[in-house]
Structures are given as C-alpha cells and as structure tokens.
Amino acid sequence: MGDITPPLLQGPSSKEKKYDRQLRLWAASGQAALEAAHILLVNSGSGAVGVETLKNLVLPGVGRFTVLDPAVVGLDDLGVNFFLDESSVGKSRAQQSCHFLQELNPDVHGEKISETVEACISRDPDFLQAFTLIILTWPIPRSTLQAVGSYANAYRIPLFYLHSVGFYAHFSLALPATFPIVETHPDAPSTVDLRLLDPWPELASLAQKTTKDLDQLGHHEHSHVPYVLLLLHYLDVWRKTHAGKSPQNYQEKSEFRDLVRDGARLDDHGGGISENFEEAIGAVLKSLNPVTVSSAVKEVFAADECEHLTKESASFWVIASAIAVFYRAHSCLPLSGSLPDMKAQSADYIALQNVYRAKARQDYLEVLAHVRQIEKQLDRDEPRQTAEKDVELFCHEAGFVKLIRGRPLHVVRAVAAPGRRFSWGPGAQAAYNELINDPDSLLPIYMGFLAYDAGPSVGGGAGNDSRSRAASEAPRSPPPAPKRLKDVKRSDQASSSEAPHLPAPAEPARLDDVQGSDQALSSTPLFRRALDLLQSLCRENKTDLDALPAKAKDRIVNALRDITQEITRADRSELHNVSALTGGMVAQEIIKVVTKQYVPVDNTVVFDAVRGRSAVWRM
C-alpha cells in the first residue's frame, strides 16, 4: 500500500492563472459576462481615446470587439495612436487598429469595418442589435449621435460617448431606463449583519449554551469565546436591569461597553484584556443597532416595475417583489449569512458559522417559495422560471442592491427657430449652485464640450484632422427608422429626454465685464455658444447672466474663455497620455456595466489634465 502514488491535485487552469487578479475582483461570473460581450467602437477624429479604451478591455479578456472606422491611416495618426506604425500609413485604420489590439490577447476576437455607422445602419437597420455595448468618439455628426442614441435606447444597449481634446476629456454614459445591479461590492465592514438585538432561537440557544458558565471557564476557553456570543450574553445581563430593553443611545452603549470590559480578563502576557473582549467592545457601536433598509433598497421596492409585475418582467423584478413580501412579513431583509473573522476556537467558530448559514438558507428558501408563487400567478412556464442561483445571490446581496435610472445623452443642437434654448433639465439647479459656489468646479469644461458639440467646427478655424473635419461638416441624412420599433420617437427626440436645443450662433451674451486683450477669442462661435449655455443655465434658475454676483460672473466667464481657448488651440487633436488615462477610466466603467458588478458612474465625467482632477455629475 505504501507504494501507491497519491492522486494529483487539480491545479488552476491556464485561464485562471492568466486572469487570476481580476477574478478576485469580479469572480467567474463577471469574467463569463465579459467574455460573452461584444463591444462596438465607432471611431472618429484622431481615434486614440477609443482605441485606448479597447486596449483596456482586450487585456482582461472581453469576448469580441468591432472597430468601425472609415478613415485611412495618415502620418498624423502615428504621433497620437500607439496602435499604428509606419507600415500602417495608407491602410484602413480599422484594420490596422484591430490587428495590433489582437496581438495583446489572442483569446479575444476582433473585427473591423471600414465604413461609416450610417452606411451600416442603412444597409441593415438591425445592425446595432448584435452588440452588448457601443462606444462613440467625437467628432461625430449630431444626426448620427442622435440616431445611434435612439437605437441604443430602443434596444436597451448601453452607450458611451467620449471626447478627448487637448488637456481635457469627457465621457457620458447612457444606460437603459432601468439598470439594476445586485453585486455592488460594498465595503466588507458594512455587510456585517449579526442581528444581535433580535436573535433567532438557534443563535440565542448557542449563546446561552456557550456562555452559561462564562466566569468558571478556564483562561484559554474564556479568551476564545466568539465576540458575537459574548455580546449576546452581556445583552441578557443588561436587559435584566433595564426593564428588558437593549442599549438605546450613545450613553447607554458606552455604559454597556464598560459592562463588557468588566467581564474581561488579562491576556497571557498581562498587557491588556483578551483579544475576543477587545473585539466585543469595538463592535458595540456598529453592531447594536436595529435592522434598517437603505433608501436604495426602498427605491427598488417602490418601483413601478416591482409593484406591477407582468409575464414579461425581468427576473430581477420578480425576486425584488418576493423579497419585498419577505420584508413586509419580517421587517428585515433575508440574512446574508456572512460572518466576520474573530478570535475563537475553530470548533466554536464553525458552530457559529453554521447557525448563520442555516438561517440564511431558511430565509432564501422562503423567498424562493414567494418567487415560485409569483411566477405561478404570472403564468410563467418552466423555461422562463427564475434560476435558483439568482435568487440565492439576490438574498445574499439584498441590503445593497442598486437601481440606476438611465438617461439619454445630453446632446446640443444648433437650430434656427427663435426662442428655443438648451435645456439643462432636472440637473439645472445643482449645476447652477456648483458653478456659483465652487471656484474649483469643472463644470465650465463640460459646458465647453457641450458648446463644442453644438457647432460644425471649432472656432471657425481649420482643424488638424481634415478627414474628421470633412466628415463632421459634410451634410448627412439621418439613418432610416429601425425595424419593429414603432414606438421609437424621432431620433432628435429620443436621444434626449430634456429636449436640448441651442439657438443658431447669433449675438453673444453680454460681455461688458469680460476683460483682456484677446478680443478675437471673445468673438469666436465656440465662446459665444459656451456663454449662451451659461445664460440658459441662469434662466432655468430664474435669473440672468448679468444678475450674477460680479466676482462669480468674472470667474465663470474667464474660465469659459480659457477652456474654449484650449479647445480651439487643440482643434480635435488628442494628447496620447490624456487619451490613455481617459481610456482606462472609460474601460473601468464599461467593465462595471458589462459584468453588472460594482456601481458605474451616473452619468457624466470630466477630466482636467491641467489640474489632475476629475468630476462626476448626473446630467
């Protein structure tokens, strides 16, 4: 028998070794979602920020990507796009970018299309349905941006829109109208749910059994009683002298800590109390609190999609409705079953862990029964039944689910109709308050980009990328309406719920207080459009540009002047390091969206490379 070779242990696969670090972040389920994704990049301009974004998706193993770019590689591309070389000149930029990106990760499949997105949609109205997520880079015709926004909204496809100009960058994210996230990955300490103030019978019984003769325990056993059981023991002691009530406020909790401290013994070295009592004392303030439900979870329960289910409702809403039933019955959410590390003997810790896991399992089975009952009422057949693993995951994460209500892209249009102005929508008041009160606000950069989108060219001057300029200024016809989308509004409406409009370039806003010798800059269309956006923001807040406090007005107008000057100077040119950093930020948010893990930004980000700062707003 001694000569028998023991069986080999199963080690990690080559893929697990390759993606080891990221698997620790989003686990196998997240990696599977990433590998199932198909990303479309509609590339324009210099094209660096879009390719840098794809680079940061190819490395972690996105399943497929398609580069849609009609441009031919020129010498100017080589200075900003590191995924091109001298041999690429004169060739399709889509083909060359795709080739060099695939060299980073042979497991990823790349495709290239050397056409415009308008041509693809004209040939196949369902073209965009093949993609999990779409990335658009500026410069792109407004009609195309609006049309793609309409398609993405109708097909519930997340859409990213990117700018990278000189030292400034921006991206906006248009998620579907309802985008729920179950695995939000909150900080570990916030996930601890011990239910000490209202223990279930099995937990109370284990605490009584373990601490029945606490004072008579030997030193080793006494110093290894799990702190959860210590707190339950001393809560019983406290209630006997406080009319059966638990500690209610900070003063009482401080007195309770002293009660726990009085029961401690010195550690083996005589230098302080034993570690398990230190853990118990440290957990008093954060663990002796009533069970509450966050506003984010209440928002899910109160959502119309949760309260009025249909046969076509997504599984998320069916489970949410079942957990809402559980919550109304028990005034708490299902127990997650997670237990923090603590000083304890292995046998005692395992026994305590089993009690929590058994309770979590019991709660999960109750929720699962509610799910099946709801599905029966909805007459859902077996193939469409919610998977048990999805119900179990939701129960484990129930306290931290998040619902994002996606908004269309904030698009500015230049129109000739008098009196039609840009609308800031629901975010107008918050934007105005920040702009007036925060001298370091990055909102002027965002306004500069909005003004940038409003015109066919920057400052009326020649751009550095003649191919992009010609593409953005050429007359375009909107793509045909998508098939089977009778409820899709006209593209100039569906892409923006706030109906954003901007007057055609006319007289600039009053600039009596604008000082400086750069009079040529003050008359550029870009600067005038930025000032008109400022005036629109003021009027939506029932004031006027000239009514602003003089100091705030000078600061904001000067900031807009400096920003539009930088955008004018860059004129569609990208700085590779700025685009590389922006591509990393965008890729991070894309991974959150594709895996439906962690919480993506909602919904607008600006990066200022001059000051090394970024800001996020909901626009």
C-alpha positions as CSV (number, residue, x, y, z in Angstrom):
1,M,0.0,0.0,0.0
2,G,2.9,2.4,0.7
3,D,4.0,2.2,-2.9
4,I,0.7,3.7,-4.3
5,T,1.1,7.1,-5.7
6,P,-1.5,9.6,-4.4
7,P,-3.8,11.2,-7.0
8,L,-2.6,14.6,-8.4
9,L,-4.4,17.6,-7.0
10,Q,-6.3,19.7,-9.6
11,G,-4.5,23.0,-10.0
12,P,-5.8,26.2,-11.5
13,S,-6.4,26.2,-15.3
14,S,-4.3,28.3,-17.6
15,K,-7.1,30.8,-17.9
16,E,-7.4,31.0,-14.1
17,K,-3.7,31.7,-13.9
18,K,-3.9,34.3,-16.7
19,Y,-6.8,36.2,-15.2
20,D,-6.1,35.5,-11.5
21,R,-6.1,39.0,-10.2
22,Q,-9.2,40.2,-12.0
23,L,-11.1,37.0,-11.0
24,R,-10.6,38.2,-7.4
25,L,-12.5,41.3,-8.3
26,W,-15.5,40.1,-10.3
27,A,-15.2,36.3,-9.9
28,A,-16.0,33.7,-12.6
29,S,-19.5,35.1,-13.2
30,G,-18.1,38.5,-14.0
31,Q,-15.4,37.0,-16.3
32,A,-18.0,35.0,-18.1
33,A,-20.1,38.1,-18.7
34,L,-17.0,39.9,-20.0
35,E,-16.1,37.1,-22.4
36,A,-19.7,36.9,-23.7
37,A,-19.7,40.7,-24.5
38,H,-19.3,42.2,-28.0
39,I,-18.2,45.8,-27.9
40,L,-18.6,48.2,-30.9
41,L,-16.3,51.2,-31.2
42,V,-17.5,53.8,-33.7
43,N,-14.1,55.6,-34.1
44,S,-13.7,59.2,-35.3
45,G,-11.2,62.0,-35.2
46,S,-7.7,61.1,-34.1
47,G,-9.1,57.8,-32.8
48,A,-6.7,57.4,-29.9
49,V,-9.1,57.5,-26.9
50,G,-11.4,54.9,-28.5
51,V,-8.5,52.5,-29.2
52,E,-7.0,53.1,-25.7
53,T,-10.4,52.1,-24.3
54,L,-10.5,48.9,-26.3
55,K,-6.9,48.1,-25.2
56,N,-8.1,48.1,-21.5
57,L,-10.9,45.8,-22.5
58,V,-8.9,43.4,-24.6
59,L,-6.3,42.8,-21.8
60,P,-8.8,41.5,-19.3
61,G,-10.4,39.3,-22.0
62,V,-13.5,40.8,-23.5
63,G,-15.0,38.3,-25.8
64,R,-15.3,40.3,-29.1
65,F,-14.8,43.8,-30.3
66,T,-15.6,45.5,-33.6
67,V,-13.7,48.7,-34.8
68,L,-15.9,50.7,-37.1
69,D,-13.7,53.4,-38.7
70,P,-13.8,54.6,-42.3
71,A,-10.5,56.6,-42.0
72,V,-7.3,55.7,-43.8
73,V,-4.1,56.0,-41.7
74,G,-2.1,59.2,-42.3
75,L,1.2,60.3,-40.9
76,D,-0.5,62.5,-38.3
77,D,-2.1,59.3,-36.8
78,L,1.3,57.9,-35.9
79,G,2.0,60.7,-33.4
80,V,-1.1,60.0,-31.2
81,N,-2.2,56.4,-31.8
82,F,0.3,53.9,-30.4
83,F,-1.6,51.0,-32.2
84,L,-0.3,52.1,-35.6
85,D,3.2,52.2,-37.1
86,E,4.9,53.3,-40.3
87,S,3.7,50.3,-42.2
88,S,0.1,51.3,-41.4
89,V,0.1,54.5,-43.5
90,G,-2.3,54.4,-46.4
91,K,-4.2,51.4,-45.0
92,S,-7.5,51.1,-43.3
93,R,-7.3,52.4,-39.7
94,A,-10.0,50.0,-38.6
95,Q,-8.0,47.0,-39.9
96,Q,-4.7,48.2,-38.5
97,S,-6.0,49.1,-35.1
98,C,-7.8,45.7,-34.9
99,H,-4.6,43.8,-35.9
100,F,-2.4,45.4,-33.2
101,L,-5.1,45.2,-30.5
102,Q,-5.5,41.4,-31.1
103,E,-1.8,41.0,-30.5
104,L,-2.4,41.9,-26.9
105,N,-4.6,38.9,-26.2
106,P,-5.0,36.0,-28.6
107,D,-8.2,34.9,-26.8
108,V,-10.1,37.9,-27.9
109,H,-11.7,38.0,-31.4
110,G,-11.6,41.4,-33.2
111,E,-13.4,42.5,-36.3
112,K,-13.1,45.6,-38.5
113,I,-15.5,47.6,-40.6
114,S,-14.1,50.4,-42.8
115,E,-17.4,52.1,-43.3
116,T,-19.4,54.8,-41.5
117,V,-22.0,53.8,-39.0
118,E,-24.7,55.5,-41.1
119,A,-23.9,53.2,-44.0
120,C,-24.0,50.1,-41.8
121,I,-27.4,51.1,-40.4
122,S,-28.8,52.0,-43.8
123,R,-27.8,48.5,-45.1
124,D,-29.0,46.7,-42.0
125,P,-31.4,48.5,-39.7
126,D,-30.8,45.8,-37.0
127,F,-27.0,46.3,-37.2
128,L,-26.7,47.6,-33.6
129,Q,-28.6,44.7,-32.1
130,A,-25.6,42.5,-32.3
131,F,-23.6,44.5,-29.8
132,T,-23.5,44.4,-26.0
133,L,-22.3,48.0,-25.7
134,I,-21.5,50.9,-28.0
135,I,-18.7,53.4,-27.8
136,L,-18.9,56.6,-29.8
137,T,-15.9,59.1,-30.1
138,W,-16.1,62.7,-31.2
139,P,-16.2,64.3,-33.8
140,I,-19.4,62.7,-35.0
141,P,-22.3,64.3,-36.8
142,R,-25.2,65.3,-34.4
143,S,-27.7,63.4,-36.6
144,T,-25.6,60.2,-36.2
145,L,-25.2,60.7,-32.5
146,Q,-29.0,61.2,-32.1
147,A,-29.8,58.2,-34.3
148,V,-27.4,55.9,-32.5
149,G,-28.8,57.1,-29.2
150,S,-32.3,56.2,-30.4
151,Y,-31.3,52.7,-31.5
152,A,-29.4,52.1,-28.2
153,N,-32.3,53.3,-26.2
154,A,-34.8,51.2,-28.1
155,Y,-32.6,48.0,-27.8
156,R,-31.5,48.7,-24.2
157,I,-27.9,48.8,-25.3
158,P,-25.5,50.9,-23.0
159,L,-23.9,53.8,-24.9
160,F,-20.7,55.7,-24.1
161,Y,-19.8,59.0,-25.7
162,L,-16.2,60.2,-25.5
163,H,-14.3,63.5,-26.0
164,S,-10.6,63.9,-25.7
165,V,-9.3,67.3,-26.9
166,G,-6.0,68.7,-25.8
167,F,-5.7,68.7,-22.0
168,Y,-9.4,68.0,-21.4
169,A,-11.5,64.8,-21.7
170,H,-15.1,63.9,-21.1
171,F,-17.4,60.9,-21.3
172,S,-21.1,60.4,-20.8
173,L,-22.9,57.1,-20.2
174,A,-26.4,56.4,-21.4
175,L,-27.8,53.3,-19.6
176,P,-31.1,51.7,-20.3
177,A,-34.1,53.3,-18.5
178,T,-33.8,50.7,-15.7
179,F,-30.4,49.2,-14.9
180,P,-30.4,47.2,-11.7
181,I,-27.2,46.0,-10.0
182,V,-27.2,43.1,-7.5
183,E,-23.5,42.7,-6.9
184,T,-22.5,46.2,-5.8
185,H,-19.5,45.0,-3.8
186,P,-19.9,47.3,-0.7
187,D,-17.1,47.7,1.8
188,A,-16.8,44.5,3.9
189,P,-17.5,46.1,7.3
190,S,-20.8,47.5,6.0
191,T,-22.0,44.0,5.0
192,V,-21.9,42.5,8.5
193,D,-25.5,41.7,9.7
194,L,-25.3,39.9,13.0
195,R,-29.0,40.5,14.2
196,L,-27.8,40.8,17.9
197,L,-30.8,42.8,19.1
198,D,-33.2,40.3,17.7
199,P,-31.5,36.9,17.6
200,W,-33.4,33.9,16.2
201,P,-33.9,30.9,18.6
202,E,-30.9,28.8,17.3
203,L,-28.5,31.8,17.8
204,A,-29.9,32.6,21.2
205,S,-29.6,28.9,22.2
206,L,-26.0,28.7,21.1
207,A,-25.1,31.8,23.0
208,Q,-26.7,30.5,26.2
209,K,-25.0,27.2,25.9
210,T,-21.6,28.6,25.3
211,T,-21.6,31.4,28.0
212,K,-23.7,29.6,30.6
213,D,-20.7,29.3,33.0
214,L,-18.6,32.1,31.5
215,D,-17.0,33.1,34.7
216,Q,-16.0,29.5,35.5
217,L,-14.3,28.9,32.1
218,G,-10.6,28.3,32.0
219,H,-8.4,31.1,30.8
220,H,-7.9,29.6,27.3
221,E,-11.6,28.9,26.8
222,H,-12.6,32.3,28.2
223,S,-10.3,34.2,25.9
224,H,-11.7,32.3,22.8
225,V,-15.4,32.7,23.2
226,P,-16.5,34.4,19.9
227,Y,-17.3,38.1,20.5
228,V,-20.8,37.6,18.9
229,L,-21.7,35.2,21.7
230,L,-20.1,37.5,24.3
231,L,-22.3,40.4,23.2
232,L,-25.4,38.3,23.3
233,H,-24.5,37.1,26.8
234,Y,-24.0,40.6,28.2
235,L,-27.1,41.9,26.4
236,D,-29.1,39.4,28.5
237,V,-27.3,40.7,31.6
238,W,-28.1,44.3,30.6
239,R,-31.8,43.7,30.0
240,K,-32.3,42.2,33.4
241,T,-31.5,45.6,35.0
242,H,-33.1,47.8,32.3
243,A,-36.6,46.6,32.0
244,G,-35.8,44.2,29.2
245,K,-34.6,46.9,26.9
246,S,-31.3,47.0,24.9
247,P,-28.9,49.9,25.0
248,Q,-30.7,52.7,23.0
249,N,-28.3,55.7,22.7
250,Y,-24.6,56.5,22.8
251,Q,-24.5,57.0,26.6
252,E,-26.2,53.6,27.2
253,K,-23.9,51.9,24.7
254,S,-20.9,53.4,26.5
255,E,-22.2,52.0,29.8
256,F,-22.7,48.7,28.0
257,R,-19.1,48.7,26.8
258,D,-18.0,49.2,30.4
259,L,-20.1,46.2,31.4
260,V,-18.4,44.0,28.8
261,R,-14.9,45.4,29.8
262,D,-15.6,44.5,33.4
263,G,-16.0,40.9,32.4
264,A,-12.7,40.6,30.6
265,R,-9.5,39.0,31.9
266,L,-5.9,40.0,31.2
267,D,-4.3,38.3,28.2
268,D,-1.5,35.8,28.5
269,H,1.1,38.5,28.7
270,G,-0.7,40.6,31.3
271,G,-0.5,43.6,29.0
272,G,-4.3,44.1,28.4
273,I,-7.6,42.4,28.1
274,S,-8.0,39.4,25.9
275,E,-8.5,39.9,22.2
276,N,-12.0,38.5,22.0
277,F,-13.2,41.0,24.5
278,E,-11.5,43.8,22.6
279,E,-13.4,42.7,19.6
280,A,-16.7,42.7,21.5
281,I,-16.1,46.2,22.9
282,G,-15.1,47.5,19.5
283,A,-18.3,46.1,17.9
284,V,-20.8,47.6,20.3
285,L,-21.5,50.9,18.5
286,K,-21.7,49.3,15.0
287,S,-23.4,46.1,15.8
288,L,-26.0,47.0,18.4
289,N,-28.3,48.8,16.0
290,P,-31.8,48.0,14.8
291,V,-32.1,46.4,11.4
292,T,-32.7,49.1,8.7
293,V,-33.2,49.1,5.0
294,S,-31.3,51.6,2.8
295,S,-33.1,54.2,0.7
296,A,-31.7,52.5,-2.4
297,V,-33.4,49.2,-1.5
298,K,-36.6,51.1,-0.7
299,E,-36.5,52.7,-4.1
300,V,-36.4,49.2,-5.7
301,F,-39.3,48.0,-3.6
302,A,-41.3,51.2,-4.5
303,A,-40.5,51.0,-8.2
304,D,-43.5,50.5,-10.5
305,E,-41.7,47.6,-12.1
306,C,-41.6,45.9,-8.7
307,E,-45.2,46.6,-7.7
308,H,-46.8,45.8,-11.1
309,L,-45.3,42.6,-12.5
310,T,-46.1,41.2,-15.8
311,K,-45.4,37.9,-17.6
312,E,-42.5,39.7,-19.3
313,S,-41.0,41.2,-16.2
314,A,-37.2,40.6,-15.8
315,S,-36.2,38.1,-13.1
316,F,-34.7,40.9,-11.1
317,W,-38.1,42.4,-10.5
318,V,-39.7,39.1,-9.7
319,I,-37.1,38.4,-7.0
320,A,-37.3,42.0,-5.7
321,S,-41.1,41.6,-5.4
322,A,-40.6,38.4,-3.5
323,I,-38.1,40.0,-1.1
324,A,-40.5,42.9,-0.6
325,V,-43.1,40.3,0.6
326,F,-40.5,38.9,2.9
327,Y,-39.6,42.3,4.3
328,R,-43.2,43.2,5.0
329,A,-43.6,39.9,6.9
330,H,-40.4,40.1,9.0
331,S,-39.5,43.8,9.0
332,C,-36.0,42.8,7.8
333,L,-34.2,41.5,4.7
334,P,-33.1,37.9,4.3
335,L,-29.9,37.2,6.3
336,S,-26.8,37.2,4.2
337,G,-25.1,34.5,6.3
338,S,-21.7,36.3,6.3
339,L,-19.7,36.2,9.4
340,P,-16.6,38.3,10.0
341,D,-13.3,36.8,11.3
342,M,-12.9,36.8,15.0
343,K,-10.9,35.3,17.9
344,A,-12.3,31.8,18.5
345,Q,-11.5,28.2,18.6
346,S,-12.1,26.5,15.3
347,A,-15.0,24.3,16.6
348,D,-16.8,27.3,18.1
349,Y,-16.4,29.5,15.0
350,I,-17.6,26.7,12.8
351,A,-20.6,26.1,15.0
352,L,-21.5,29.8,15.0
353,Q,-21.0,30.0,11.2
354,N,-23.3,27.0,10.7
355,V,-26.0,28.8,12.7
356,Y,-25.8,31.9,10.5
357,R,-25.7,29.9,7.3
358,A,-28.6,27.8,8.3
359,K,-30.7,30.9,9.0
360,A,-29.6,32.4,5.6
361,R,-30.7,29.2,3.9
362,Q,-34.0,29.2,5.7
363,D,-34.6,32.8,4.5
364,Y,-33.6,32.0,1.0
365,L,-36.0,29.1,0.8
366,E,-38.8,31.3,2.0
367,V,-38.0,33.9,-0.7
368,L,-37.7,31.2,-3.3
369,A,-41.2,30.0,-2.4
370,H,-42.5,33.5,-2.9
371,V,-40.8,33.7,-6.3
372,R,-42.4,30.5,-7.4
373,Q,-45.8,31.7,-6.2
374,I,-45.4,34.9,-8.1
375,E,-44.4,33.1,-11.3
376,K,-47.4,30.8,-10.9
377,Q,-49.7,33.9,-10.7
378,L,-48.0,35.4,-13.8
379,D,-48.5,32.0,-15.6
380,R,-44.8,31.8,-16.4
381,D,-43.8,28.4,-17.9
382,E,-40.9,26.4,-16.6
383,P,-38.2,27.5,-19.1
384,R,-38.8,31.1,-18.0
385,Q,-38.6,30.4,-14.3
386,T,-36.0,32.4,-12.3
387,A,-32.8,30.4,-11.6
388,E,-32.4,29.4,-8.0
389,K,-28.8,30.7,-8.0
390,D,-30.1,34.1,-9.0
391,V,-32.5,34.1,-6.0
392,E,-29.7,33.0,-3.7
393,L,-27.4,35.7,-4.9
394,F,-30.1,38.4,-4.5
395,C,-30.8,37.2,-1.0
396,H,-27.2,37.4,-0.1
397,E,-26.8,40.9,-1.5
398,A,-30.3,42.2,-0.8
399,G,-29.2,45.0,1.5
400,F,-27.0,46.6,-1.1
401,V,-28.8,46.3,-4.5
402,K,-28.8,49.5,-6.6
403,L,-31.2,50.7,-9.3
404,I,-29.9,53.2,-11.8
405,R,-32.4,55.1,-13.9
406,G,-30.5,55.7,-17.2
407,R,-30.8,59.0,-19.0
408,P,-30.2,59.8,-22.7
409,L,-27.1,61.6,-23.7
410,H,-27.0,65.4,-23.2
411,V,-26.9,66.5,-26.8
412,V,-26.9,70.1,-28.0
413,R,-28.3,71.0,-31.4
414,A,-28.0,74.2,-33.3
415,V,-31.4,75.2,-34.6
416,A,-32.7,78.4,-36.3
417,A,-36.0,78.6,-34.5
418,P,-36.1,81.7,-32.3
419,G,-36.5,81.3,-28.6
420,R,-35.5,77.7,-28.5
421,R,-32.8,77.3,-26.0
422,F,-30.7,74.5,-24.4
423,S,-32.4,72.7,-21.5
424,W,-30.4,71.6,-18.6
425,G,-33.3,69.5,-17.3
426,P,-33.5,68.2,-13.7
427,G,-29.9,68.9,-13.0
428,A,-30.2,72.6,-13.7
429,Q,-30.3,73.7,-10.0
430,A,-27.5,71.5,-8.8
431,A,-25.3,72.7,-11.8
432,Y,-26.1,76.3,-11.1
433,N,-25.3,76.1,-7.4
434,E,-22.0,74.3,-8.0
435,L,-21.0,76.8,-10.7
436,I,-21.7,79.8,-8.5
437,N,-20.4,78.5,-5.2
438,D,-17.4,76.3,-6.1
439,P,-14.4,78.1,-7.5
440,D,-12.8,74.8,-8.5
441,S,-15.8,73.4,-10.3
442,L,-15.0,71.6,-13.6
443,L,-18.5,72.4,-15.0
444,P,-17.1,75.0,-17.3
445,I,-15.2,72.2,-19.1
446,Y,-18.4,70.3,-19.5
447,M,-20.0,73.4,-20.9
448,G,-17.1,73.9,-23.3
449,F,-17.6,70.4,-24.6
450,L,-21.4,71.0,-25.0
451,A,-20.6,74.1,-27.0
452,Y,-18.1,72.2,-28.9
453,D,-20.8,69.7,-30.0
454,A,-23.1,72.5,-31.0
455,G,-21.1,73.7,-33.9
456,P,-19.7,72.2,-37.1
457,S,-16.2,73.4,-36.4
458,V,-14.1,74.7,-33.6
459,G,-13.7,78.5,-33.5
460,G,-14.4,78.5,-37.3
461,G,-10.7,77.7,-37.9
462,A,-9.1,74.9,-39.8
463,G,-8.8,71.6,-37.9
464,N,-5.7,69.5,-37.5
465,D,-7.6,66.5,-38.8
466,S,-9.0,67.3,-42.2
467,R,-10.6,63.9,-42.6
468,S,-12.5,64.3,-39.3
469,R,-13.5,67.9,-40.1
470,A,-14.8,67.0,-43.5
471,A,-16.7,64.1,-42.0
472,S,-18.3,66.3,-39.3
473,E,-19.2,69.1,-41.6
474,A,-20.5,67.1,-44.6
475,P,-24.3,67.1,-44.9
476,R,-25.8,63.9,-43.6
477,S,-29.1,62.2,-43.8
478,P,-30.4,60.5,-40.7
479,P,-30.4,56.7,-40.9
480,P,-33.8,55.1,-41.6
481,A,-36.1,54.2,-38.7
482,P,-35.3,50.8,-37.2
483,K,-37.5,47.9,-38.0
484,R,-40.0,46.8,-35.4
485,L,-39.6,50.0,-33.4
486,K,-42.8,51.8,-34.0
487,D,-42.7,53.3,-30.5
488,V,-39.3,54.9,-31.1
489,K,-39.6,58.7,-31.4
490,R,-37.8,60.7,-34.0
491,S,-34.1,60.5,-33.4
492,D,-33.9,64.1,-32.5
493,Q,-36.3,63.5,-29.6
494,A,-35.5,60.0,-28.4
495,S,-31.8,60.8,-27.8
496,S,-32.6,63.4,-25.2
497,S,-35.5,63.5,-22.8
498,E,-34.7,67.1,-21.9
499,A,-35.2,68.3,-25.4
500,P,-32.0,70.2,-25.6
501,H,-31.9,73.0,-28.1
502,L,-29.4,75.8,-28.8
503,P,-30.0,78.8,-31.0
504,A,-28.0,79.2,-34.1
505,P,-24.9,81.4,-33.5
506,A,-26.2,84.9,-33.1
507,E,-25.2,87.9,-30.9
508,P,-23.0,86.8,-28.0
509,A,-24.2,87.2,-24.4
510,R,-23.3,90.5,-22.8
511,L,-19.6,90.7,-22.1
512,D,-19.3,94.1,-20.5
513,D,-17.3,92.7,-17.6
514,V,-15.0,90.4,-19.7
515,Q,-11.6,91.9,-19.6
516,G,-8.4,91.2,-21.6
517,S,-6.9,91.9,-24.9
518,D,-7.9,88.7,-26.6
519,Q,-10.9,90.2,-28.4
520,A,-10.6,87.7,-31.3
521,L,-11.3,84.9,-28.9
522,S,-14.3,86.7,-27.4
523,S,-15.9,86.7,-30.8
524,T,-15.4,83.0,-31.7
525,P,-18.6,80.9,-32.2
526,L,-17.4,78.4,-29.6
527,F,-17.0,81.0,-26.9
528,R,-20.4,82.5,-27.8
529,R,-22.1,79.1,-27.6
530,A,-20.5,78.5,-24.2
531,L,-21.8,81.8,-22.9
532,D,-25.2,81.0,-24.3
533,L,-25.2,77.7,-22.4
534,L,-24.4,79.7,-19.3
535,Q,-27.2,82.1,-20.0
536,S,-29.6,79.2,-20.4
537,L,-28.5,77.8,-17.1
538,C,-29.1,81.1,-15.4
539,R,-32.6,81.5,-16.9
540,E,-33.6,78.0,-15.9
541,N,-32.8,79.1,-12.4
542,K,-34.9,82.3,-12.8
543,T,-32.0,84.7,-13.1
544,D,-29.8,86.2,-15.8
545,L,-26.1,86.2,-16.6
546,D,-25.9,90.0,-15.8
547,A,-27.6,89.4,-12.5
548,L,-24.9,87.1,-11.2
549,P,-22.6,88.4,-8.4
550,A,-19.8,90.3,-10.2
551,K,-17.0,88.1,-8.7
552,A,-18.7,84.8,-9.6
553,K,-19.5,86.1,-13.1
554,D,-16.0,87.2,-13.8
555,R,-14.6,83.9,-12.6
556,I,-17.0,81.7,-14.6
557,V,-16.7,83.8,-17.8
558,N,-12.9,83.8,-17.6
559,A,-13.0,80.0,-17.0
560,L,-15.1,79.5,-20.1
561,R,-12.7,81.8,-22.1
562,D,-9.7,79.8,-21.0
563,I,-11.3,76.5,-21.7
564,T,-12.7,77.4,-25.1
565,Q,-9.2,78.8,-25.9
566,E,-7.6,75.4,-25.1
567,I,-10.3,73.5,-27.1
568,T,-9.7,76.0,-30.0
569,R,-6.0,75.5,-29.8
570,A,-6.2,71.7,-29.8
571,D,-8.9,71.7,-32.6
572,R,-9.7,67.9,-32.5
573,S,-6.2,66.9,-31.6
574,E,-5.6,64.4,-28.9
575,L,-2.7,64.1,-26.4
576,H,-1.9,60.4,-26.1
577,N,-1.3,60.4,-22.4
578,V,-4.6,62.2,-21.7
579,S,-6.5,59.8,-24.0
580,A,-4.7,56.8,-22.5
581,L,-5.8,57.8,-19.0
582,T,-9.3,58.6,-20.2
583,G,-9.5,55.2,-22.0
584,G,-8.6,53.5,-18.7
585,M,-11.4,55.3,-16.8
586,V,-13.9,54.5,-19.6
587,A,-12.9,50.8,-19.7
588,Q,-13.3,50.5,-16.0
589,E,-16.9,51.8,-16.2
590,I,-17.6,49.6,-19.2
591,I,-16.5,46.5,-17.2
592,K,-18.9,47.5,-14.4
593,V,-21.7,47.8,-16.9
594,V,-21.0,44.6,-18.8
595,T,-20.5,42.4,-15.6
596,K,-23.3,44.2,-13.7
597,Q,-21.0,44.4,-10.8
598,Y,-19.9,47.4,-8.8
599,V,-21.7,50.7,-9.4
600,P,-20.9,52.7,-12.6
601,V,-20.8,56.4,-12.7
602,D,-24.1,58.1,-13.3
603,N,-23.7,59.6,-15.8
604,T,-21.2,62.3,-16.8
605,V,-17.4,62.5,-16.1
606,V,-14.9,65.3,-16.9
607,F,-11.2,65.1,-16.6
608,D,-8.9,68.1,-16.4
609,A,-5.3,67.1,-17.1
610,V,-4.0,70.5,-16.3
611,R,-5.0,70.3,-12.7
612,G,-5.1,66.5,-12.5
613,R,-8.8,66.5,-11.3
614,S,-12.0,64.8,-12.4
615,A,-15.6,65.3,-11.5
616,V,-18.9,63.3,-11.9
617,W,-22.4,64.7,-12.4
618,R,-25.8,63.3,-13.1
619,M,-26.9,65.2,-16.2
